[in-house]
Amino acid sequence: MSPRRKTSRIVLASDHGGVKMKADLFRCLSERGFPVRDLGTDSADPVDYPDYGFAAAALVRRGEADRAILICRSGIGMAICANKSKGVRAAAVASVADASLSRRHNDANVLVLGADEVSAALARRIVSKWLATPFEGGRHRRRVEKIRRFEETHWRERK
């Protein structure tokens, strides 16, 4: 997990099921010089994952964070929440290969991990690969652009 030339501003968030993994990733990313913001939660007391997924996705949508890493038990709930935000492309990832593909082909700006699905060591490798992998562009840019155009047509800002 070495910072790239332009160090990304990263926001982390989890529900109670991902607290331990989030703390580990926060420490690892901070030690490597990434500017990291922790949106919580900070205990194993039950909370509702949408509150944290929506908050992190909003920071990415508004440009206040370049990337987000979200964690819940399966990764599914957080991915659903994050993908409700315009401009967010969240990928639930359980392998290093998928982390790479989510960046190379989909330009994913939100990584979602399932704490029950991925070990702490694997999570660190996934995050490292995800942060280091650039978007390929080419035919993939055309596809991501189609998503952006759909959002422009169908997504509207809440008042």
DSSP file (Angstrom, degrees, kcal/mol; ACC not computed):
  #  RESIDUE AA STRUCTURE BP1 BP2  ACC     N-H-->O    O-->H-N    N-H-->O    O-->H-N    TCO  KAPPA ALPHA  PHI   PSI    X-CA   Y-CA   Z-CA
    1    1 A M              0   0    0      0, 0.0    33,-0.1     0, 0.0   127,-0.1   0.000 360.0 360.0 360.0  68.9    0.0    0.0    0.0
    2    2 A S        -     0   0    0    126,-0.1    31,-0.1     1,-0.1    30,-0.0  -0.799 360.0-107.4 -97.2 139.0    2.4    2.7   -1.1
    3    3 A P        -     0   0    0      0, 0.0     4,-0.1     0, 0.0     2,-0.1  -0.305  32.0-131.0 -62.5 143.5    1.0    6.1   -2.0
    4    4 A R        -     0   0    0      2,-0.3     3,-0.1   127,-0.1   128,-0.0  -0.275  37.7 -85.4 -82.8 177.2    0.8    7.0   -5.7
    5    5 A R  S    S+     0   0    0      1,-0.2     2,-0.9    -2,-0.1    -1,-0.0   0.942 127.8  40.2 -50.5 -55.3    2.2   10.3   -7.0
    6    6 A K  S    S-     0   0    0      0, 0.0     2,-0.4     0, 0.0    -2,-0.3  -0.862  96.8-137.5 -95.0 108.1   -1.1   12.1   -6.3
    7    7 A T        -     0   0    0     -2,-0.9     2,-0.1    -4,-0.1    -2,-0.1  -0.512  17.5-128.6 -72.3 123.9   -2.2   10.7   -3.0
    8    8 A S        -     0   0    0     -2,-0.4     2,-0.6   123,-0.1    -1,-0.1  -0.435  11.1-125.3 -72.3 141.4   -5.9    9.8   -2.9
    9    9 A R        -     0   0    0     -2,-0.1    58,-2.0    25,-0.1    57,-2.0  -0.808  36.3-163.5 -84.4 120.9   -8.1   11.1   -0.1
   10   10 A I  E     -ab  36  67A   0     25,-2.7    27,-2.4    -2,-0.6     2,-0.4  -0.891  14.0-161.5-115.8 136.0   -9.7    8.0    1.3
   11   11 A V  E     -ab  37  68A   0     56,-2.0    58,-2.5    -2,-0.4     2,-0.4  -0.950   8.6-161.1-113.5 136.7  -12.7    7.7    3.5
   12   12 A L  E     +ab  38  69A   0     25,-3.0    27,-3.1    -2,-0.4    28,-0.3  -0.911  15.1 165.8-114.2 142.7  -13.4    4.5    5.5
   13   13 A A  E     + b   0  70A   0     56,-1.9    58,-1.8    -2,-0.4     2,-0.3  -0.986   2.2 166.4-152.8 149.7  -16.7    3.5    7.0
   14   14 A S  E     - b   0  71A   0     26,-2.7    58,-0.2    -2,-0.3     2,-0.1  -0.975  29.5-123.8-151.8 164.1  -18.2    0.3    8.4
   15   15 A D    >   -     0   0    0     56,-1.6     3,-1.6    -2,-0.3     4,-0.4  -0.351  58.5 -77.1 -93.2-170.8  -21.1   -1.0   10.4
   16   16 A H  G >  S+     0   0    0      1,-0.3     3,-0.7    31,-0.2     4,-0.3   0.776 130.2  61.3 -61.6 -26.7  -20.5   -3.0   13.6
   17   17 A G  G 3  S+     0   0    0      1,-0.2    -1,-0.3     2,-0.1     4,-0.2   0.671 109.5  40.3 -74.1 -16.3  -19.5   -6.1   11.6
   18   18 A G  G <> S+     0   0    0     -3,-1.6     4,-2.7    53,-0.4     5,-0.2   0.298  80.3 106.7-114.9   9.7  -16.6   -4.3   10.0
   19   19 A V  H <> S+     0   0    0     -3,-0.7     4,-2.3    -4,-0.4     5,-0.2   0.905  82.0  46.7 -57.9 -46.6  -15.2   -2.3   12.9
   20   20 A K  H  > S+     0   0    0     -4,-0.3     4,-1.8     1,-0.2    -1,-0.2   0.927 115.2  45.2 -65.6 -45.2  -12.1   -4.5   13.4
   21   21 A M  H  > S+     0   0    0      1,-0.2     4,-2.6     2,-0.2     5,-0.2   0.900 111.8  53.3 -65.5 -40.2  -11.2   -4.7    9.8
   22   22 A K  H  X S+     0   0    0     -4,-2.7     4,-2.8     1,-0.2    -2,-0.2   0.914 107.9  50.5 -61.2 -43.5  -11.7   -0.9    9.3
   23   23 A A  H  X S+     0   0    0     -4,-2.3     4,-2.1    -5,-0.2    -1,-0.2   0.901 111.1  49.2 -62.0 -40.4   -9.4   -0.2   12.2
   24   24 A D  H  X S+     0   0    0     -4,-1.8     4,-2.4     2,-0.2    -2,-0.2   0.926 113.6  45.3 -65.3 -45.0   -6.7   -2.4   10.7
   25   25 A L  H  X S+     0   0    0     -4,-2.6     4,-2.9     2,-0.2     5,-0.3   0.882 110.1  54.8 -67.4 -37.4   -7.0   -0.8    7.3
   26   26 A F  H  X S+     0   0    0     -4,-2.8     4,-2.5    -5,-0.2     5,-0.2   0.940 110.8  45.8 -59.1 -47.0   -7.0    2.7    8.8
   27   27 A R  H  X S+     0   0    0     -4,-2.1     4,-2.4    -5,-0.2    -2,-0.2   0.936 114.4  47.6 -62.0 -47.4   -3.8    2.0   10.6
   28   28 A C  H  X S+     0   0    0     -4,-2.4     4,-1.0     1,-0.2    -2,-0.2   0.918 115.0  44.7 -62.0 -45.2   -2.2    0.4    7.5
   29   29 A L  H  <>S+     0   0    0     -4,-2.9     5,-2.2     1,-0.2     3,-0.4   0.908 113.4  50.1 -67.7 -41.4   -3.2    3.3    5.2
   30   30 A S  H ><5S+     0   0    0     -4,-2.5     3,-1.7    -5,-0.3    -2,-0.2   0.910 107.2  54.4 -62.7 -42.7   -2.2    6.0    7.6
   31   31 A E  H 3<5S+     0   0    0     -4,-2.4    -1,-0.2     1,-0.3    -2,-0.2   0.768 107.0  52.9 -62.1 -25.2    1.2    4.4    8.1
   32   32 A R  T 3<5S-     0   0    0     -4,-1.0    -1,-0.3    -3,-0.4    -2,-0.2   0.309 123.1-103.3 -96.3   8.0    1.7    4.5    4.4
   33   33 A G  T < 5 +     0   0    0     -3,-1.7    -3,-0.2     1,-0.3    -2,-0.1   0.535  69.9 144.6  89.2   6.9    1.0    8.2    4.2
   34   34 A F      < -     0   0    0     -5,-2.2     2,-0.7   -33,-0.1    -1,-0.3  -0.615  55.2-121.0 -77.2 135.7   -2.6    8.1    2.8
   35   35 A P        -     0   0    0      0, 0.0   -25,-2.7     0, 0.0     2,-0.4  -0.692  43.1-176.0 -74.3 115.0   -4.9   10.8    4.1
   36   36 A V  E     -a   10   0A   0     -2,-0.7     2,-0.5   -27,-0.2   -25,-0.2  -0.936  19.5-163.8-122.5 135.7   -7.6    8.8    5.6
   37   37 A R  E     -a   11   0A   0    -27,-2.4   -25,-3.0    -2,-0.4     2,-0.6  -0.979  11.6-149.5-117.5 129.3  -10.9    9.8    7.2
   38   38 A D  E     -a   12   0A   0     -2,-0.5   -25,-0.2   -27,-0.2     3,-0.1  -0.879  13.2-176.9-101.9 115.8  -12.8    7.4    9.4
   39   39 A L        -     0   0    0    -27,-3.1   -26,-0.2    -2,-0.6     2,-0.1   0.448  44.1-161.9 -90.2  -1.1  -16.6    7.9    9.4
   40   40 A G        -     0   0    0    -28,-0.3   -26,-2.7     1,-0.3    -1,-0.3  -0.394  64.1-165.2  95.3-176.5  -17.2    5.2   12.0
   41   41 A T        -     0   0    0    -28,-0.2    -1,-0.3    -2,-0.1    -2,-0.1   0.619  31.2-175.4 -78.1 167.1  -18.7    3.2   13.5
   42   42 A D        +     0   0    0     -2,-0.2     2,-0.3    -3,-0.1   -27,-0.1   0.245  56.6  47.2-119.5  12.9  -16.3    2.6   16.3
   43   43 A S  S    S-     0   0    0      2,-0.2   -24,-0.1     1,-0.0    -2,-0.0  -0.929  79.9-111.5-145.7 171.3  -17.8   -0.2   18.3
   44   44 A A  S    S+     0   0    0     -2,-0.3   -28,-0.1   -27,-0.1     3,-0.1   0.371  76.1 121.7 -85.6   4.5  -19.5   -3.6   18.0
   45   45 A D  S    S-     0   0    0      1,-0.1    -2,-0.2   -30,-0.0   -29,-0.1  -0.518  78.4 -96.0 -67.4 133.4  -22.8   -2.1   19.1
   46   46 A P        +     0   0    0      0, 0.0     2,-0.3     0, 0.0    -1,-0.1  -0.219  53.7 166.9 -57.5 134.9  -25.3   -2.7   16.3
   47   47 A V        -     0   0    0     -3,-0.1     2,-0.7    -6,-0.0   -31,-0.2  -0.867  42.3 -95.9-136.6 169.9  -25.9    0.1   13.8
   48   48 A D    >>  -     0   0    0     -2,-0.3     3,-1.3     1,-0.1     4,-0.7  -0.835  25.6-147.7 -94.9 117.1  -27.6    0.4   10.5
   49   49 A Y  H >> S+     0   0    0     -2,-0.7     4,-2.7     1,-0.3     3,-0.7   0.796  91.6  67.3 -56.5 -32.7  -25.1    0.0    7.6
   50   50 A P  H 3> S+     0   0    0      0, 0.0     4,-2.8     0, 0.0     5,-0.4   0.882  93.4  60.1 -58.3 -34.4  -27.0    2.4    5.2
   51   51 A D  H <> S+     0   0    0     -3,-1.3     4,-1.1     1,-0.2    -2,-0.2   0.889 113.8  35.7 -58.4 -38.6  -26.2    5.4    7.5
   52   52 A Y  H <X S+     0   0    0     -3,-0.7     4,-2.2    -4,-0.7     5,-0.2   0.861 116.9  51.3 -84.9 -39.3  -22.5    4.8    7.0
   53   53 A G  H  X S+     0   0    0     -4,-2.7     4,-2.2     2,-0.2    -2,-0.2   0.918 112.3  46.8 -64.0 -43.7  -22.6    3.7    3.4
   54   54 A F  H  X S+     0   0    0     -4,-2.8     4,-2.2    -5,-0.3    -1,-0.2   0.906 111.4  51.9 -64.8 -41.4  -24.6    6.7    2.3
   55   55 A A  H  X S+     0   0    0     -4,-1.1     4,-1.4    -5,-0.4    -2,-0.2   0.917 112.5  44.4 -63.0 -44.1  -22.3    9.1    4.3
   56   56 A A  H  X S+     0   0    0     -4,-2.2     4,-1.6     1,-0.2     3,-0.2   0.922 113.0  50.7 -67.3 -43.6  -19.2    7.8    2.6
   57   57 A A  H  X S+     0   0    0     -4,-2.2     4,-2.9     1,-0.2    -1,-0.2   0.869 105.8  57.3 -62.3 -36.5  -20.7    7.7   -0.8
   58   58 A A  H  X S+     0   0    0     -4,-2.2     4,-2.4     1,-0.2     6,-0.3   0.878 103.5  52.8 -62.9 -37.8  -21.8   11.3   -0.4
   59   59 A L  H  <>S+     0   0    0     -4,-1.4     5,-2.1    -3,-0.2     6,-1.3   0.895 112.2  45.0 -65.3 -38.7  -18.2   12.4    0.3
   60   60 A V  H ><5S+     0   0    0     -4,-1.6     3,-1.2     4,-0.2    -2,-0.2   0.934 112.4  51.9 -67.8 -45.5  -17.1   10.8   -3.0
   61   61 A R  H 3<5S+     0   0    0     -4,-2.9    -2,-0.2     1,-0.3    -1,-0.2   0.885 112.1  45.8 -57.9 -40.9  -20.1   12.2   -4.9
   62   62 A R  T 3<5S-     0   0    0     -4,-2.4    -1,-0.3    -5,-0.2    -2,-0.2   0.497 115.2-114.3 -83.6  -3.1  -19.3   15.7   -3.6
   63   63 A G  T < 5S+     0   0    0     -3,-1.2    -3,-0.2    -4,-0.4    -2,-0.1   0.621  84.1 120.5  81.2  12.3  -15.5   15.4   -4.4
   64   64 A E  S   <S+     0   0    0     -5,-2.1     2,-0.3    -6,-0.3    -4,-0.2   0.596  80.8  29.5 -84.1 -11.8  -14.5   15.6   -0.7
   65   65 A A        -     0   0    0     -6,-1.3    -2,-0.3    -5,-0.1   -55,-0.2  -0.987  65.0-152.5-141.3 146.0  -12.9   12.1   -1.0
   66   66 A D  S    S+     0   0    0    -57,-2.0     2,-0.3    -2,-0.3   -56,-0.2   0.823  82.5   8.3 -84.8 -34.9  -11.4   10.5   -4.0
   67   67 A R  E     -b   10   0A   0    -58,-2.0   -56,-2.0     2,-0.0     2,-0.3  -0.960  63.1-154.0-143.7 157.7  -12.1    6.9   -2.9
   68   68 A A  E     -bc  11 110A   0     41,-1.7    43,-2.8    -2,-0.3     2,-0.5  -0.983   3.5-157.8-133.6 148.5  -14.0    5.1   -0.2
   69   69 A I  E     -bc  12 111A   0    -58,-2.5   -56,-1.9    -2,-0.3     2,-0.4  -0.992  17.6-171.9-124.7 121.1  -13.6    1.7    1.4
   70   70 A L  E     -bc  13 112A   0     41,-2.9    43,-2.8    -2,-0.5     2,-0.4  -0.886   2.5-168.0-117.4 144.6  -16.7    0.3    3.1
   71   71 A I  E     +bc  14 113A   0    -58,-1.8   -56,-1.6    -2,-0.4   -53,-0.4  -0.993  18.5 147.1-138.3 129.5  -17.0   -2.8    5.2
   72   72 A C  E     - c   0 114A   0     41,-1.6    43,-2.9    -2,-0.4    44,-0.3  -0.785  63.5 -81.8-138.4-173.0  -19.9   -4.8    6.5
   73   73 A R  S    S+     0   0    0     -2,-0.3    43,-2.6    41,-0.3    44,-0.5   0.939 124.6  11.5 -63.1 -47.7  -20.3   -8.5    7.2
   74   74 A S  S    S-     0   0    0     40,-0.2    40,-0.3    41,-0.2    -1,-0.2   0.711  91.3-129.4-101.1 -24.5  -21.0   -9.6    3.6
   75   75 A G  S  > S+     0   0    0     38,-0.3     4,-1.7    17,-0.1     5,-0.1   0.155  84.9 100.3  91.8 -17.5  -20.2   -6.4    1.6
   76   76 A I  H  > S+     0   0    0      2,-0.2     4,-2.4     1,-0.2     5,-0.2   0.945  77.5  47.5 -70.1 -49.8  -23.5   -6.6   -0.1
   77   77 A G  H  > S+     0   0    0      1,-0.2     4,-2.3     2,-0.2    -1,-0.2   0.917 113.3  47.7 -60.4 -45.5  -25.5   -4.1    1.9
   78   78 A M  H  > S+     0   0    0      1,-0.2     4,-2.7     2,-0.2    -1,-0.2   0.883 110.7  52.4 -64.0 -38.2  -22.8   -1.4    1.7
   79   79 A A  H  X S+     0   0    0     -4,-1.7     4,-2.1     2,-0.2    -1,-0.2   0.917 109.2  49.6 -64.4 -42.4  -22.4   -1.9   -2.0
   80   80 A I  H  < S+     0   0    0     -4,-2.4     4,-0.3     2,-0.2    -2,-0.2   0.941 113.6  46.5 -60.9 -46.9  -26.1   -1.5   -2.6
   81   81 A C  H >< S+     0   0    0     -4,-2.3     3,-1.7     1,-0.2     4,-0.2   0.946 112.5  48.3 -60.7 -50.5  -26.1    1.7   -0.5
   82   82 A A  H >< S+     0   0    0     -4,-2.7     3,-1.8     1,-0.3    -1,-0.2   0.876 104.8  59.5 -61.4 -38.3  -23.0    3.3   -2.1
   83   83 A N  T 3< S+     0   0    0     -4,-2.1    -1,-0.3     1,-0.3    -2,-0.2   0.490  89.2  73.2 -73.8  -0.6  -24.3    2.6   -5.6
   84   84 A K  T <  S+     0   0    0     -3,-1.7     2,-0.4    -4,-0.3    -1,-0.3   0.579  82.4  88.9 -82.0 -10.5  -27.4    4.7   -5.0
   85   85 A S  S X  S-     0   0    0     -3,-1.8     3,-1.8    -4,-0.2     2,-0.0  -0.742  87.2-111.6 -94.8 134.1  -25.2    7.8   -5.2
   86   86 A K  T 3  S+     0   0    0     -2,-0.4     3,-0.1     1,-0.3    -2,-0.1  -0.346 102.0  17.7 -59.0 134.9  -24.5    9.6   -8.5
   87   87 A G  T 3  S+     0   0    0      1,-0.3     2,-0.5    60,-0.1    -1,-0.3   0.391  96.6 120.5  84.6  -4.3  -20.9    9.2   -9.6
   88   88 A V    <   -     0   0    0     -3,-1.8     2,-0.5    -6,-0.2    -1,-0.3  -0.805  38.9-175.2 -98.1 133.2  -20.2    6.3   -7.3
   89   89 A R        -     0   0    0     -2,-0.5    21,-1.5    18,-0.1    20,-1.1  -0.855  15.5-174.0-124.7  93.2  -19.1    3.0   -8.8
   90   90 A A  E     -d  110   0A   0     -2,-0.5     2,-0.5   -11,-0.2    21,-0.2  -0.733   6.1-165.8 -95.2 135.2  -18.9    0.6   -5.8
   91   91 A A  E     -d  111   0A   0     19,-2.4    21,-2.7    -2,-0.4     2,-0.6  -0.978  16.2-143.0-122.8 123.5  -17.5   -2.9   -6.2
   92   92 A A  E     -d  112   0A   0     -2,-0.5     2,-0.4    19,-0.2    21,-0.2  -0.767  33.2-172.1 -81.1 120.7  -17.9   -5.6   -3.7
   93   93 A V        +     0   0    0     19,-2.7    21,-0.4    -2,-0.6     3,-0.1  -0.935  32.1 167.8-126.5 137.4  -14.6   -7.5   -3.9
   94   94 A A        +     0   0    0     -2,-0.4     2,-0.3    19,-0.1    -1,-0.1   0.275  68.7  46.8-128.4   7.7  -13.4  -10.7   -2.3
   95   95 A S  S  > S-     0   0    0      1,-0.1     4,-1.8    23,-0.1     5,-0.1  -0.981  76.2-120.5-146.8 158.9  -10.2  -11.3   -4.3
   96   96 A V  H  > S+     0   0    0     -2,-0.3     4,-2.1     1,-0.2     5,-0.2   0.881 114.9  55.7 -64.3 -38.7   -7.1   -9.4   -5.5
   97   97 A A  H  > S+     0   0    0      1,-0.2     4,-2.4     2,-0.2    -1,-0.2   0.915 107.7  47.7 -61.6 -43.4   -8.0  -10.2   -9.1
   98   98 A D  H  > S+     0   0    0      2,-0.2     4,-2.6     1,-0.2    -1,-0.2   0.859 108.0  56.3 -66.8 -34.2  -11.4   -8.6   -8.7
   99   99 A A  H  X S+     0   0    0     -4,-1.8     4,-1.1     2,-0.2    -1,-0.2   0.933 109.9  45.8 -60.6 -45.0   -9.9   -5.6   -7.0
  100  100 A S  H >X S+     0   0    0     -4,-2.1     4,-3.1     1,-0.2     3,-0.5   0.937 113.9  47.5 -63.3 -47.9   -7.7   -5.1  -10.1
  101  101 A L  H 3X>S+     0   0    0     -4,-2.4     4,-2.6     1,-0.2     5,-1.0   0.877 105.2  59.4 -62.9 -38.0  -10.6   -5.6  -12.5
  102  102 A S  H 3<5S+     0   0    0     -4,-2.6     6,-2.7     1,-0.2     4,-0.3   0.831 116.1  34.8 -62.5 -30.2  -12.9   -3.2  -10.6
  103  103 A R  H <X5S+     0   0    0     -4,-1.1     4,-1.2    -3,-0.5    33,-0.2   0.908 120.5  46.0 -85.8 -50.1  -10.3   -0.5  -11.2
  104  104 A R  H  <5S+     0   0    0     -4,-3.1    32,-2.0    31,-0.2    33,-0.5   0.900 129.9  20.4 -62.7 -43.2   -9.0   -1.4  -14.7
  105  105 A H  T  <5S+     0   0    0     -4,-2.6    -3,-0.2    -5,-0.2    -1,-0.2   0.762 136.0  28.9-100.4 -28.6  -12.4   -2.0  -16.3
  106  106 A N  T  4<S-     0   0    0     -5,-1.0    -3,-0.2    -4,-0.3    -2,-0.1   0.494  85.6-133.1-114.8  -6.1  -15.0   -0.2  -14.1
  107  107 A D     <  -     0   0    0     -4,-1.2    -4,-0.3    -6,-0.3   -18,-0.1   0.884  34.6-163.9  51.7  41.3  -13.0    2.7  -12.6
  108  108 A A        -     0   0    0     -6,-2.7    -1,-0.2     1,-0.2   -18,-0.2  -0.325  20.7-176.1 -59.0 130.9  -14.5    1.8   -9.3
  109  109 A N        +     0   0    0    -20,-1.1   -41,-1.7     1,-0.2     2,-0.4   0.405  69.9  56.0-108.8  -1.1  -14.1    4.6   -6.8
  110  110 A V  E     -cd  68  90A   0    -21,-1.5   -19,-2.4   -43,-0.2     2,-0.5  -0.992  67.1-160.8-132.2 126.6  -15.6    2.7   -3.8
  111  111 A L  E     -cd  69  91A   0    -43,-2.8   -41,-2.9    -2,-0.4     2,-0.5  -0.895   7.7-162.5-104.5 132.3  -14.3   -0.7   -2.6
  112  112 A V  E     -cd  70  92A   0    -21,-2.7   -19,-2.7    -2,-0.5     2,-0.4  -0.969   6.0-170.7-121.4 129.8  -16.6   -2.8   -0.5
  113  113 A L  E     -c   71   0A   0    -43,-2.8   -41,-1.6    -2,-0.5     2,-0.7  -0.904  19.5-138.0-119.0 144.8  -15.3   -5.7    1.6
  114  114 A G  E >>  -c   72   0A   0    -21,-0.4     4,-2.0    -2,-0.4     3,-1.3  -0.908   9.0-157.2-100.5 114.3  -17.2   -8.4    3.5
  115  115 A A  T 34 S+     0   0    0    -43,-2.9   -42,-0.2    -2,-0.7   -41,-0.2   0.771  95.7  49.0 -64.5 -26.0  -15.5   -8.9    6.9
  116  116 A D  T 34 S+     0   0    0    -43,-2.6    -1,-0.3   -44,-0.3   -42,-0.1   0.606 116.4  43.8 -84.8 -11.7  -17.0  -12.4    7.1
  117  117 A E  T <4 S+     0   0    0     -3,-1.3     2,-0.4   -44,-0.5    -2,-0.2   0.694 111.8  48.6-103.3 -25.1  -15.8  -13.2    3.6
  118  118 A V  S  < S-     0   0    0     -4,-2.0    -1,-0.2   -25,-0.0   -23,-0.1  -0.963  74.9-130.0-127.7 131.9  -12.2  -11.8    3.6
  119  119 A S     >  -     0   0    0     -2,-0.4     4,-2.6     1,-0.1     5,-0.2  -0.312  30.7-109.8 -72.0 163.5   -9.4  -12.2    6.1
  120  120 A A  H  > S+     0   0    0      2,-0.2     4,-2.0     1,-0.2     5,-0.1   0.902 119.8  50.5 -60.7 -41.9   -7.6   -9.1    7.4
  121  121 A A  H  > S+     0   0    0      1,-0.2     4,-1.7     2,-0.2    -1,-0.2   0.917 112.3  45.9 -64.7 -43.1   -4.4  -10.1    5.5
  122  122 A L  H  > S+     0   0    0      1,-0.2     4,-2.9     2,-0.2    -2,-0.2   0.893 108.9  56.7 -66.5 -39.0   -6.4  -10.6    2.3
  123  123 A A  H  X S+     0   0    0     -4,-2.6     4,-2.7     1,-0.2     5,-0.2   0.907 106.0  50.5 -58.6 -42.0   -8.2   -7.3    2.8
  124  124 A R  H  X S+     0   0    0     -4,-2.0     4,-2.2     2,-0.2    -1,-0.2   0.903 112.1  46.9 -63.9 -40.3   -4.8   -5.5    3.0
  125  125 A R  H  X S+     0   0    0     -4,-1.7     4,-2.4     2,-0.2    -2,-0.2   0.900 112.5  50.2 -67.2 -40.4   -3.7   -7.1   -0.2
  126  126 A I  H  X S+     0   0    0     -4,-2.9     4,-2.8     2,-0.2    -2,-0.2   0.945 112.4  46.5 -61.6 -48.5   -7.0   -6.2   -1.9
  127  127 A V  H  X S+     0   0    0     -4,-2.7     4,-2.6     1,-0.2     5,-0.2   0.910 111.4  52.1 -62.1 -42.9   -6.8   -2.6   -0.8
  128  128 A S  H  X S+     0   0    0     -4,-2.2     4,-1.6    -5,-0.2    -1,-0.2   0.936 113.5  42.9 -59.1 -48.2   -3.2   -2.3   -1.9
  129  129 A K  H  X S+     0   0    0     -4,-2.4     4,-1.2     1,-0.2    -2,-0.2   0.907 113.5  52.5 -64.7 -42.7   -4.0   -3.6   -5.4
  130  130 A W  H  < S+     0   0    0     -4,-2.8     3,-0.3     1,-0.2    -2,-0.2   0.901 112.0  44.8 -62.0 -43.1   -7.1   -1.5   -5.7
  131  131 A L  H  < S+     0   0    0     -4,-2.6    -1,-0.2     1,-0.2    -2,-0.2   0.802 115.8  47.4 -71.8 -28.7   -5.3    1.7   -4.8
  132  132 A A  H  < S+     0   0    0     -4,-1.6    -1,-0.2    -5,-0.2    -2,-0.2   0.613  92.2  92.2 -88.5 -12.9   -2.4    0.9   -7.1
  133  133 A T     <  -     0   0    0     -4,-1.2     2,-0.1    -3,-0.3     3,-0.0  -0.721  63.6-149.9 -92.7 124.3   -4.4   -0.1  -10.2
  134  134 A P        -     0   0    0      0, 0.0     2,-0.3     0, 0.0   -27,-0.1  -0.440  27.3 -97.7 -84.1 162.5   -5.2    2.6  -12.7
  135  135 A F        -     0   0    0      1,-0.1   -31,-0.2    -2,-0.1   -30,-0.1  -0.650  27.6-147.0 -75.0 132.7   -8.3    2.7  -15.0
  136  136 A E        -     0   0    0    -32,-2.0     2,-0.2    -2,-0.3    -1,-0.1   0.783  22.8-167.7 -74.3 -28.1   -7.4    1.3  -18.4
  137  137 A G    >   +     0   0    0    -33,-0.5     3,-1.7     1,-0.1    -1,-0.2  -0.549  45.5  97.6  72.5-140.4   -9.8    3.6  -20.4
  138  138 A G  T >> S-     0   0    0      1,-0.3     4,-1.2     2,-0.2     3,-0.9  -0.298 107.0  -5.0  58.2-136.0  -10.3    2.5  -24.0
  139  139 A R  H 3> S+     0   0    0      1,-0.3     4,-1.2     2,-0.2    -1,-0.3   0.775 136.1  60.6 -61.3 -25.4  -13.4    0.4  -24.5
  140  140 A H  H <> S+     0   0    0     -3,-1.7     4,-2.6     1,-0.2    -1,-0.3   0.844  96.9  58.5 -71.6 -33.0  -14.0    0.5  -20.8
  141  141 A R  H <> S+     0   0    0     -3,-0.9     4,-2.6     1,-0.2    -1,-0.2   0.907 102.7  54.1 -61.2 -41.6  -14.2    4.3  -20.8
  142  142 A R  H  X S+     0   0    0     -4,-1.2     4,-1.5     1,-0.2    -1,-0.2   0.893 110.7  46.2 -59.1 -40.5  -17.1    4.1  -23.3
  143  143 A R  H  X S+     0   0    0     -4,-1.2     4,-1.5     2,-0.2    -2,-0.2   0.910 112.6  47.9 -72.0 -43.1  -18.9    1.8  -20.9
  144  144 A V  H  X S+     0   0    0     -4,-2.6     4,-2.3     1,-0.2    -2,-0.2   0.879 109.3  55.9 -64.3 -36.4  -18.3    3.9  -17.8
  145  145 A E  H  X S+     0   0    0     -4,-2.6     4,-2.6    -5,-0.2    -1,-0.2   0.862 102.4  55.7 -63.4 -35.9  -19.4    6.9  -19.8
  146  146 A K  H  X S+     0   0    0     -4,-1.5     4,-2.1     2,-0.2    -1,-0.2   0.895 107.6  49.4 -62.8 -39.2  -22.7    5.1  -20.5
  147  147 A I  H  X S+     0   0    0     -4,-1.5     4,-2.4     2,-0.2    -2,-0.2   0.935 110.4  50.4 -63.8 -45.7  -23.2    4.8  -16.8
  148  148 A R  H  X S+     0   0    0     -4,-2.3     4,-2.3     1,-0.2    -2,-0.2   0.914 110.5  49.1 -59.9 -43.8  -22.4    8.4  -16.2
  149  149 A R  H  X S+     0   0    0     -4,-2.6     4,-1.8     2,-0.2    -1,-0.2   0.893 109.2  52.5 -64.2 -39.4  -24.9    9.5  -18.9
  150  150 A F  H  X S+     0   0    0     -4,-2.1     4,-2.5     1,-0.2     5,-0.3   0.926 109.7  49.4 -60.7 -44.2  -27.6    7.3  -17.4
  151  151 A E  H  X S+     0   0    0     -4,-2.4     4,-2.7     1,-0.2    -2,-0.2   0.914 107.6  54.0 -60.7 -43.0  -27.0    8.9  -14.0
  152  152 A E  H  < S+     0   0    0     -4,-2.3    -1,-0.2     1,-0.2    -2,-0.2   0.868 115.4  40.6 -59.9 -36.1  -27.3   12.4  -15.6
  153  153 A T  H  < S+     0   0    0     -4,-1.8    -1,-0.2    -5,-0.2    -2,-0.2   0.858 128.4  26.3 -79.4 -37.5  -30.6   11.4  -17.0
  154  154 A H  H  < S+     0   0    0     -4,-2.5     2,-0.5    -5,-0.2    -2,-0.2   0.553 102.2  79.0-111.3 -10.4  -32.2    9.5  -14.1
  155  155 A W     <  -     0   0    0     -4,-2.7     2,-0.4    -5,-0.3   -70,-0.0  -0.861  53.9-174.9-105.8 132.7  -30.6   10.8  -10.9
  156  156 A R        -     0   0    0     -2,-0.5     2,-0.1   -70,-0.0   -70,-0.1  -0.976  29.0-109.1-129.1 145.2  -31.7   14.0   -9.3
  157  157 A E        -     0   0    0     -2,-0.4     2,-0.2     1,-0.1    -2,-0.0  -0.421  34.0-121.7 -66.8 135.4  -30.3   15.8   -6.3
  158  158 A R              0   0    0     -2,-0.1    -1,-0.1     1,-0.1     0, 0.0  -0.553 360.0 360.0 -74.9 144.1  -32.5   15.7   -3.2
  159  159 A K              0   0    0     -2,-0.2    -1,-0.1     0, 0.0    -2,-0.1   0.440 360.0 360.0 -88.9 360.0  -33.5   19.1   -2.0
